[in-house]
Amino acid sequence: MDARTLTALQGSIAKWEHVVDGTGADEGPDNCPLCQMFRSKCCLCPVDAKTEGGCSNPEWYAWIDHMIDRHDLERSVQCPECIKLAQAELTFLKSLLPEGEKKK
């Protein structure tokens, strides 16, 4: 992973840390550094490399389905289930870090 991609991944992780702790919201690609970097070339994004399908990781789909079904697409933590689902997305993104970065 090159330095720019790592920085974008770290930014996306920071976004979800803020979602989990209730100080931020998921604004989809508008506040996702990975989406902003790879908007027209998703196949180069580390999420796509892992899922082989863009942002089709089950963790994000569970989050967005919950937001649609329960919170009128609010996309910020509204209940304990939101925290659980946001934490799952955060854990997924952290799993994409190179081994040397996971311990930091």
LOBA-631655 format. One record per residue (C-alpha): residue number from 1; residue in three letters; y, z, x. Coordinates in nm, 4 decimals, decimal comma, always signed. Last residue first. Layout:
N
i NUM&aa ALA&Y Y&Z Z&X X
...
This chain:
104
i 104&aa LYS&Y +0,1732&Z +1,6096&X -0,0118
i 103&aa LYS&Y -0,2079&Z +1,6148&X -0,0369
i 102&aa LYS&Y -0,2366&Z +1,2867&X -0,2233
i 101&aa GLU&Y -0,0214&Z +1,0958&X +0,0283
i 100&aa GLY&Y -0,2838&Z +1,0644&X +0,3035
i 99&aa GLU&Y -0,5451&Z +0,9397&X +0,0544
i 98&aa PRO&Y -0,3252&Z +0,6563&X -0,0764
i 97&aa LEU&Y -0,1778&Z +0,7386&X -0,4169
i 96&aa LEU&Y -0,3438&Z +0,5735&X -0,7171
i 95&aa SER&Y -0,5034&Z +0,8997&X -0,8333
i 94&aa LYS&Y -0,1503&Z +1,0382&X -0,8762
i 93&aa LEU&Y -0,0903&Z +0,7769&X -1,1459
i 92&aa PHE&Y -0,4033&Z +0,8838&X -1,3358
i 91&aa THR&Y -0,3108&Z +1,2517&X -1,3076
i 90&aa LEU&Y +0,0347&Z +1,1780&X -1,4498
i 89&aa GLU&Y -0,1181&Z +0,9819&X -1,7377
i 88&aa ALA&Y -0,3536&Z +1,2735&X -1,8120
i 87&aa GLN&Y -0,0611&Z +1,5175&X -1,7909
i 86&aa ALA&Y +0,1263&Z +1,3116&X -2,0497
i 85&aa LEU&Y -0,1760&Z +1,3343&X -2,2805
i 84&aa LYS&Y -0,2139&Z +1,7114&X -2,2426
i 83&aa ILE&Y +0,1601&Z +1,7706&X -2,2807
i 82&aa CYS&Y +0,1701&Z +1,5549&X -2,5927
i 81&aa GLU&Y -0,1249&Z +1,7475&X -2,7368
i 80&aa PRO&Y +0,0736&Z +2,0700&X -2,6952
i 79&aa CYS&Y +0,3563&Z +1,9316&X -2,9117
i 78&aa GLN&Y +0,6784&Z +1,7288&X -2,8945
i 77&aa VAL&Y +0,6809&Z +1,5993&X -2,5379
i 76&aa SER&Y +0,8814&Z +1,2783&X -2,5216
i 75&aa ARG&Y +0,8007&Z +0,9304&X -2,6451
i 74&aa GLU&Y +0,9669&Z +0,9671&X -2,9911
i 73&aa LEU&Y +0,7452&Z +0,6849&X -3,1234
i 72&aa ASP&Y +0,7472&Z +0,8243&X -3,4786
i 71&aa HIS&Y +0,5951&Z +1,1489&X -3,3509
i 70&aa ARG&Y +0,2375&Z +1,1712&X -3,4719
i 69&aa ASP&Y +0,0794&Z +0,8264&X -3,4991
i 68&aa ILE&Y +0,3169&Z +0,6284&X -3,2760
i 67&aa MET&Y +0,3489&Z +0,8948&X -3,0074
i 66&aa HIS&Y -0,0256&Z +0,9659&X -3,0215
i 65&aa ASP&Y -0,1033&Z +0,5947&X -2,9789
i 64&aa ILE&Y +0,1424&Z +0,5839&X -2,6872
i 63&aa TRP&Y -0,0248&Z +0,8735&X -2,5052
i 62&aa ALA&Y -0,3820&Z +0,7560&X -2,5700
i 61&aa TYR&Y -0,2861&Z +0,4077&X -2,4498
i 60&aa TRP&Y -0,1336&Z +0,5565&X -2,1344
i 59&aa GLU&Y -0,4497&Z +0,7509&X -2,0508
i 58&aa PRO&Y -0,6800&Z +0,4590&X -2,1331
i 57&aa ASN&Y -0,5278&Z +0,2446&X -1,8570
i 56&aa SER&Y -0,4181&Z -0,0903&X -1,9921
i 55&aa CYS&Y -0,0938&Z -0,1085&X -1,8000
i 54&aa GLY&Y -0,1905&Z -0,4407&X -1,6461
i 53&aa GLY&Y -0,5521&Z -0,5358&X -1,7006
i 52&aa GLU&Y -0,7556&Z -0,5099&X -1,3830
i 51&aa THR&Y -0,7383&Z -0,1329&X -1,4347
i 50&aa LYS&Y -0,7026&Z -0,0201&X -1,0721
i 49&aa ALA&Y -0,5209&Z -0,3248&X -0,9339
i 48&aa ASP&Y -0,3173&Z -0,3387&X -1,2536
i 47&aa VAL&Y -0,1947&Z +0,0172&X -1,1940
i 46&aa PRO&Y -0,1290&Z -0,0665&X -0,8273
i 45&aa CYS&Y +0,1087&Z -0,3450&X -0,9359
i 44&aa LEU&Y +0,0541&Z -0,6880&X -0,7776
i 43&aa CYS&Y -0,1012&Z -0,8409&X -1,0928
i 42&aa CYS&Y +0,2055&Z -0,7257&X -1,2839
i 41&aa LYS&Y +0,4162&Z -1,0002&X -1,1268
i 40&aa SER&Y +0,7184&Z -1,0479&X -1,3512
i 39&aa ARG&Y +0,7936&Z -0,6790&X -1,4018
i 38&aa PHE&Y +0,6480&Z -0,5673&X -1,0657
i 37&aa MET&Y +0,9359&Z -0,3601&X -0,9272
i 36&aa GLN&Y +1,0778&Z -0,2526&X -1,2621
i 35&aa CYS&Y +0,7334&Z -0,1798&X -1,3971
i 34&aa LEU&Y +0,6502&Z +0,0332&X -1,0927
i 33&aa PRO&Y +0,9850&Z +0,2150&X -1,1147
i 32&aa CYS&Y +0,9189&Z +0,3067&X -1,4792
i 31&aa ASN&Y +1,2348&Z +0,3972&X -1,6690
i 30&aa ASP&Y +1,2923&Z +0,0791&X -1,8698
i 29&aa PRO&Y +0,9248&Z -0,0170&X -1,8431
i 28&aa GLY&Y +0,8289&Z +0,2379&X -2,1090
i 27&aa GLU&Y +1,1063&Z +0,4809&X -2,1968
i 26&aa ASP&Y +0,8780&Z +0,7779&X -2,1440
i 25&aa ALA&Y +1,0919&Z +1,0876&X -2,1712
i 24&aa GLY&Y +1,2219&Z +1,3548&X -1,9388
i 23&aa THR&Y +1,2814&Z +1,7294&X -1,9022
i 22&aa GLY&Y +0,9768&Z +1,8366&X -2,1043
i 21&aa ASP&Y +0,7644&Z +1,9458&X -1,8086
i 20&aa VAL&Y +0,5095&Z +1,6704&X -1,8717
i 19&aa VAL&Y +0,7729&Z +1,3980&X -1,9193
i 18&aa HIS&Y +0,9488&Z +1,5102&X -1,6020
i 17&aa GLU&Y +0,6244&Z +1,4935&X -1,4035
i 16&aa TRP&Y +0,5712&Z +1,1540&X -1,5672
i 15&aa LYS&Y +0,8953&Z +1,0162&X -1,4232
i 14&aa ALA&Y +0,8195&Z +1,1731&X -1,0838
i 13&aa ILE&Y +0,4848&Z +0,9891&X -1,0784
i 12&aa SER&Y +0,6657&Z +0,6645&X -1,1580
i 11&aa GLY&Y +0,9048&Z +0,7322&X -0,8719
i 10&aa GLN&Y +0,6151&Z +0,8065&X -0,6363
i 9&aa LEU&Y +0,4595&Z +0,4766&X -0,7399
i 8&aa ALA&Y +0,7879&Z +0,2953&X -0,6713
i 7&aa THR&Y +0,8144&Z +0,4579&X -0,3264
i 6&aa LEU&Y +0,4534&Z +0,3652&X -0,2502
i 5&aa THR&Y +0,5204&Z +0,0064&X -0,3560
i 4&aa ARG&Y +0,8214&Z -0,0127&X -0,1268
i 3&aa ALA&Y +0,6292&Z +0,1423&X +0,1663
i 2&aa ASP&Y +0,3348&Z -0,0982&X +0,1465
i 1&aa MET&Y +0,0000&Z +0,0000&X +0,0000
